[in-house]
Amino acid sequence: RGRDDVDPKRIGLWGGSYGGYLTALGLARASDLFAAGVDLHGVHDWNLEIPTFAPEYDPNVQKDAARVAWESSPLASVSTWRSPVLLIQGDDDRNVPFAETIHLVEALRKQHVEFEQLVFPDEIHDFLLHSSWLRAYHAGAEFFAKHLGGKP
């Protein structure tokens, strides 16, 4: 942000999967730094995600772990989220439950945060179709052009 070749008002953040999680976390915790973001199938609540890979995990039983998981989640900091975001996910994602995006959208609406969504019907986490990847990347470029300036 302090570099001469960087406009501090035009810094965007984007990523997919764990990078989507980091994008959402950055926007939730540092909207003053990031002007906009593109979150591809990111994790927003670790308590929803952990059972995907550890079915024995029960946040109602493992309360200390659940607290840490929640505190490590973008949704825990959504009250300070101000930056616009594009959320992209396939609705048949088996790595990151689609409910992650639904819960985030509900929270962003309550906060009056600008967001857009691109949902791919019948797509999985690692998009099977080349056309889905192209649509996602083009949508991301257009979103950043709209919010940061420049050409997509």
Secondary structure by P-SEA (a helix, b strand, c coil): cccccccccbbbbbbccaaaaaaaaaaaccccccccbbbccccccccccccccccccccccaaaaaaaaaaaccccccccccbbbbbbbbcccccccaaaaaaaaaaaaaacccbbbbbbcccccccccaaaaaaaaaaaaaaaaacccccc
